[in-house]
Amino acid sequence: MKRDVTVSKCGNPSTAGQWHHYRERAIAAVLIAMVVALSSCSTIKGSSEGTWSTSYFTDPDRVWGAIEISLIDLDYEVVSKNRYDGVIRAISAPSDDGTVIELAIDQVARTEDQVKVYVKPSFGGDEGSTNPDLLKAAADEFIKAVNDTLNG
């Protein structure tokens, strides 16, 4: 007696083998999607000098655009910028107590697809709070906004 067996393209003679093949492909697709999603992610590092830095693995022009959009979204006024040097200076509107935050942002392209962004917040003006936690919060808020813009 001769059995009739159909062999799939992946060489498995059974339906269970076909499902195994599809499952492997689905896992590979999920892993690739995770790598792509994480490729433009960043980590925030603070330093003792009050400068925060983060790295992105994406096109420098895309990061620059995300920086500009984030400043607009956070209601900062750009007081100077130089795309060639990768430098932006921006100030916040005064808060209720008169506190003004200035952001000095430097973008450094390490390679064609790796960008390092440095953010140094400081207090502007003579009024308002001088609580250093406000500077950390401003840097964190800015970097989160850039991350959201790049990944959103």
PAZAPA-4460 file (N, C-alpha, C; in steps of 0.05 Angstrom, whole numbers, plus 32768, in hexadecimal, padded with zeros to 4 digits):
% residues 152
    n_x    n_y    n_z   ca_x   ca_y   ca_z    c_x    c_y    c_z   seq   type   mol
   8010   7FE9   8000   8000   8000   8000   8012   8019   8000     1      M     A
   800C   802A   7FEE   801B   8043   7FEB   800D   805A   7FF8     2      K     A
   801C   806A   8008   8011   8082   8015   8016   809A   8004     3      R     A
   8002   80AB   8004   8004   80C4   7FF5   800C   80DA   8009     4      D     A
   8025   80E5   8008   802F   80FA   801A   8035   8112   8009     5      V     A
   802C   8129   8013   8032   8143   8006   8049   8150   8016     6      T     A
   805D   8159   8008   8074   8166   8014   8072   8184   800F     7      V     A
   8075   8194   8024   8073   81B1   8021   808E   81BC   8017     8      S     A
   808E   81D6   8011   80A6   81E3   8007   80BD   81E2   801B     9      K     A
   80B7   81E1   8035   80CC   81E0   8049   80D6   81C4   804E    10      C     A
   80CB   81B1   8040   80D6   8196   8041   80C9   8185   8057    11      G     A
   80B5   8190   8066   80A8   8181   807B   8090   8172   806F    12      N     A
   808E   8158   8074   8078   8149   8068   805E   814A   8078    13      P     A
   805C   815A   808D   8043   815B   809C   8039   8177   80A1    14      S     A
   8020   817A   80A9   8015   8194   80AF   8022   81A0   80C8    15      T     A
   8029   818F   80DB   8037   8199   80F3   8052   81A5   80EB    16      A     A
   805F   8199   80D9   8079   81A4   80CF   8075   81BF   80C2    17      G     A
   805F   81C2   80B3   805A   81DC   80A6   8055   81F2   80BB    18      Q     A
   8046   81EB   80D1   8041   81FE   80E6   805B   8206   80F4    19      W     A
   806C   81F3   80F7   8086   81F8   8104   8096   820C   80F3    20      H     A
   8095   8208   80D9   80A3   821A   80C6   8098   8236   80C8    21      H     A
   807D   8239   80C8   8070   8253   80CA   8076   8261   80E5    22      Y     A
   8077   8251   80FA   807D   825C   8114   8099   8267   8115    23      R     A
   80AC   8259   8109   80C8   8263   8108   80C9   827D   80F9    24      E     A
   80BB   827F   80E3   80BB   8298   80D3   80AE   82AF   80E3    25      R     A
   8099   82A9   80F2   808C   82BE   8102   809E   82C8   8118    26      A     A
   80AD   82B5   8125   80C0   82BD   813A   80D5   82CF   812E    27      I     A
   80E0   82C7   8117   80F5   82D7   8109   80EA   82F3   8102    28      A     A
   80D2   82F4   80F9   80C6   830E   80F2   80C3   8320   810B    29      A     A
   80BB   8315   8121   80B8   8324   813A   80D3   832E   8143    30      V     A
   80E7   831D   8142   8102   8325   814A   810D   833C   8139    31      L     A
   8109   833A   811F   8112   834F   810D   8103   8369   8113    32      I     A
   80E9   8367   8118   80DA   837F   811F   80E4   838C   8138    33      A     A
   80EB   837C   814C   80F6   8386   8165   8111   8394   8161    34      M     A
   8122   8389   8150   813C   8395   814B   8138   83B0   813D    35      V     A
   8126   83B1   8129   8121   83CA   811B   8116   83DF   812E    36      V     A
   8103   83D7   813F   80F7   83EA   8152   810B   83F4   8166    37      A     A
   811D   83E4   816E   8131   83EC   8182   8149   83FB   8175    38      L     A
   814B   83FA   815B   8162   8406   814E   8163   8424   8151    39      S     A
   814D   8431   8155   814E   844E   8159   8149   8456   8177    40      S     A
   8149   8442   8188   8146   8448   81A5   815F   8454   81B0    41      C     A
   815B   845F   81C8   8172   846C   81D5   8172   8465   81F2    42      S     A
   8188   846C   81FE   818A   846B   821B   8194   8486   8224    43      T     A
   818A   848E   823B   8190   84A9   8245   81A6   84A5   825A    44      I     A
   81BB   84B6   8258   81D0   84B6   826B   81D4   84D2   8275    45      K     A
   81D4   84D5   828F   81DA   84EF   829B   81F7   84F0   82A4    46      G     A
   8202   8508   82A5   821D   850B   82AE   821E   851E   82C6    47      S     A
   8235   851F   82D3   8238   8531   82EA   8238   854E   82E1    48      S     A
   823E   8554   82C8   823E   8570   82BF   8222   8579   82B7    49      E     A
   820E   8569   82BB   81F3   8571   82B4   81EB   856E   8297    50      G     A
   81FA   855D   8289   81F4   8558   826D   81E9   853C   826A    51      T     A
   81D3   8539   825C   81C8   851F   8256   81CE   8518   823A    52      W     A
   81D3   84FE   8234   81D8   84F6   8219   81C8   84DD   8213    53      S     A
   81C4   84D9   81F9   81B5   84C2   81EF   81BF   84BC   81D3    54      T     A
   81BD   84A3   81CB   81C6   849B   81B1   81AE   8490   81A1    55      S     A
   81AF   8495   8187   819B   848B   8175   81A9   847E   815D    56      Y     A
   819E   8468   8154   81A9   845B   813D   8196   845E   8125    57      F     A
   8197   8476   811B   8186   847D   8104   8193   8495   80F6    58      T     A
   8186   849E   80E1   8191   84B4   80D0   8193   84CE   80E0    59      D     A
   81A9   84DC   80DF   81AD   84F5   80EE   8198   850A   80E7    60      P     A
   818F   850C   80CE   817B   851F   80C6   8160   8519   80D4    61      D     A
   815A   8500   80D7   8142   84F7   80E4   8143   84FF   8102    62      R     A
   8159   84FC   810E   815D   8504   812A   815A   8522   812D    63      V     A
   8167   8531   811B   8165   854E   811C   8148   8557   8119    64      W     A
   8139   854C   8107   811D   8552   8104   810D   854C   811D    65      G     A
   8113   8535   812A   8105   852E   8143   810C   8541   8159    66      A     A
   8124   854B   815A   812C   855F   816E   811B   8579   816A    67      I     A
   811A   8582   8151   810B   859B   814C   80ED   8598   8152    68      E     A
   80E2   8581   814A   80C5   857C   8150   80C0   857A   816E    69      I     A
   80D2   856D   817C   80CF   856A   8199   80D1   8585   81A7    70      S     A
   80E2   8597   819F   80E4   85B2   81AB   80CA   85C1   81A6    71      L     A
   80BE   85BF   818F   80A5   85CC   8189   808F   85C0   819B    72      I     A
   808E   85A5   819C   8079   8598   81AC   807B   859F   81CA    73      D     A
   8093   85A4   81D3   8097   85AB   81F0   8097   85C9   81F5    74      L     A
   8090   85D8   81E1   808E   85F6   81E3   80A8   8603   81EA    75      D     A
   80BD   85FA   81DE   80D7   8608   81E0   80DA   861B   81C8    76      Y     A
   80E6   8631   81CD   80ED   8644   81B7   810A   863F   81AF    77      E     A
   810E   863A   8196   812A   8636   818C   8136   8652   8189    78      V     A
   814C   8657   8198   8159   8671   8197   8170   8671   8184    79      V     A
   817C   8659   817F   8191   8657   816B   8193   863A   8162    80      S     A
   819B   8636   8149   81A0   861B   8140   81B3   861C   8128    81      K     A
   81C3   8607   8126   81D6   8605   8110   81D7   85E7   8109    82      N     A
   81C9   85E1   80F3   81C7   85C5   80EB   81E2   85B9   80E4    83      R     A
   81F3   85C9   80D8   820E   85BF   80D0   821E   85B6   80E9    84      Y     A
   821D   85C6   80FE   822B   85BF   8116   821B   85AD   8129    85      D     A
   8202   85A9   8123   81F1   8598   8134   81EA   85A4   814F    86      G     A
   81E5   85BE   8150   81E1   85CC   8169   81C7   85DB   8169    87      V     A
   81B7   85D7   817E   819E   85E6   8182   819E   85F0   819E    88      I     A
   8195   8609   81A1   8191   8615   81BC   8174   861E   81BD    89      R     A
   8166   8616   81D3   814A   861C   81D5   8143   8624   81F2    90      A     A
   812E   8634   81F5   8125   863B   8210   8108   8636   8213    91      I     A
   8100   862F   822C   80E4   862A   8231   80D6   8645   8237    92      S     A
   80BC   8644   8236   80AC   865B   823F   80AF   865B   825E    93      A     A
   80AE   8673   826A   80AF   8674   8287   8098   8665   8294    94      P     A
   809E   8655   82A9   8088   8648   82B7   807B   865C   82CA    95      S     A
   8067   8653   82D9   8058   8665   82EB   806A   8674   82FF    96      D     A
   8080   8667   8308   8091   8674   831B   80A8   8683   830D    97      D     A
   80A8   8684   82F2   80BC   8692   82E3   80D4   8682   82DA    98      G     A
   80D4   8668   82E0   80EA   8656   82D9   80EB   8653   82BA    99      T     A
   8103   8657   82AF   8108   8652   8293   811E   863D   8291   100      V     A
   811A   862A   8280   812E   8615   827B   813A   861A   825F   101      I     A
   8154   861A   825E   8162   861B   8245   816E   85FF   823E   102      E     A
   816B   85F7   8226   8176   85DE   821D   818C   85E3   8208   103      L     A
   81A3   85D9   820D   81B9   85D9   81FA   81BB   85BD   81EF   104      A     A
   81B5   85BA   81D5   81B4   859F   81C9   81C9   859D   81B3   105      I     A
   81D9   8588   81B5   81EE   8583   81A2   81E9   8567   8196   106      D     A
   81E8   8566   817C   81E5   854D   816E   81FF   8546   8160   107      Q     A
   820A   852F   8166   8223   8526   815A   821E   850C   814B   108      V     A
   8224   850C   8131   8221   84F4   8121   823B   84E4   8123   109      A     A
   8239   84CD   8130   8251   84BC   8133   8258   84AD   8119   110      R     A
   8243   84A3   810D   8246   8495   80F3   822E   849E   80E3   111      T     A
   822B   8492   80CC   8214   849A   80BB   81F9   8494   80C7   112      E     A
   81F8   8480   80DA   81DF   8479   80E6   81E0   8478   8105   113      D     A
   81F4   8483   8111   81F5   8485   812E   81F7   84A3   8136   114      Q     A
   81E5   84AC   8146   81E4   84C8   814E   81E3   84CA   816C   115      V     A
   81F4   84DB   8177   81F5   84E0   8194   81E9   84FB   8198   116      K     A
   81D7   84FE   81AB   81CA   8517   81B1   81D1   851E   81CE   117      V     A
   81DC   8536   81D3   81E3   8540   81ED   81CF   8556   81F4   118      Y     A
   81C4   8556   820C   81B2   856A   8215   81BC   8575   8230   119      V     A
   81C0   858F   8231   81C8   859C   8249   81B4   85B2   8250   120      K     A
   81A3   85AB   8264   818F   85BF   826D   819B   85D2   8282   121      P     A
   8192   85EA   8282   819B   85FD   8296   8184   8611   829B   122      S     A
   8187   8621   82B1   8173   8634   82B7   8179   864E   82A8   123      F     A
   8165   865B   829D   8168   8674   8290   8159   868A   829F   124      G     A
   8163   86A1   829D   8156   86B8   82AB   815E   86B9   82C9   125      G     A
   8153   86CD   82D6   815A   86D2   82F2   8144   86C9   8305   126      D     A
   812D   86C1   82FC   8117   86BA   830D   8112   869C   830C   127      E     A
   8102   8693   831F   80F9   8678   831F   810A   8665   8330   128      G     A
   8104   864C   832D   8111   8637   833D   812D   8631   8333   129      S     A
   813D   8627   8344   8158   861D   833D   815B   8600   8346   130      T     A
   8145   85F2   8348   8144   85D6   8350   8150   85C5   833A   131      N     A
   8167   85B6   833F   8174   85A6   832A   8162   8590   831F   132      P     A
   814E   8588   832F   813C   8573   8325   812C   857C   830D   133      D     A
   8127   8596   830B   8119   85A1   82F4   812A   859E   82DB   134      L     A
   8144   85A0   82DD   8156   859D   82C6   8155   8580   82BC   135      L     A
   8157   856D   82CF   8156   8551   82C8   813B   854B   82BA   136      K     A
   8125   8555   82C6   810B   8551   82BB   8108   855C   829E   137      A     A
   8114   8574   829A   8113   8580   827F   8123   856F   826B   138      A     A
   813A   8565   8273   814A   8554   8261   813B   853A   825B   139      A     A
   8130   852E   8270   8122   8515   826C   8109   8519   825A   140      D     A
   80FB   852E   825E   80E3   8534   824E   80EB   8539   8231   141      E     A
   8100   8547   822C   8109   854C   8211   8111   8532   8203   142      F     A
   8121   8522   8210   812A   8509   8204   8113   84F6   81FF   143      I     A
   8100   84F5   8212   80E8   84E4   820D   80D9   84EE   81F5   144      K     A
   80D7   8508   81F2   80C8   8513   81DA   80D7   850C   81C0   145      A     A
   80F1   850E   81C0   8100   8506   81A8   80FC   84E8   81A3   146      V     A
   80FD   84D7   81B7   80F9   84BA   81B4   80DD   84B5   81A8   147      N     A
   80C9   84C3   81B4   80AD   84BF   81AB   80AA   84C8   818E   148      D     A
   80B7   84DE   8186   80B6   84E7   816B   80C3   84D3   8158   149      T     A
   80DA   84C9   815F   80E8   84B6   814E   80DA   849B   814C   150      L     A
   80CE   8492   8161   80C1   8478   8162   80A3   8478   815E   151      N     A
   8098   8490   815B   807A   8492   8159   8071   8494   813E   152      G     A
***
